[in-house]
């Protein structure tokens, strides 16, 4: 299992981000931006940010992952759709939380 995810599961989000970013940086130095491994790193960073309630950062990471997966697999691929579903769930949840405060 990815070390960043191990720390995330232990709710050690700073360490999780540290390792996740290191892996992403290494991949970006060695691989093309649209390589699947780069997309996987963005997906993992999105997950970590989401768990740590860093919603804007999570959204950015997930969008990068979607862009890469779409270029490699197409928009109807299962992996692409899974990340799209994460964003939809994430955005809808945020919307519903905000809406609670405005209901009269």
ABEGO torsion letter per residue (X at the ends): XBAAAAAAAAGBAAAAAAAAAAAAAAAAAABBAABAAAAAAAAAAAAAAAAAGBAAAAAAAAAAAAAAAAAAAEAABAAAAAAAAAAAAAAAAAAAAAAAAABX
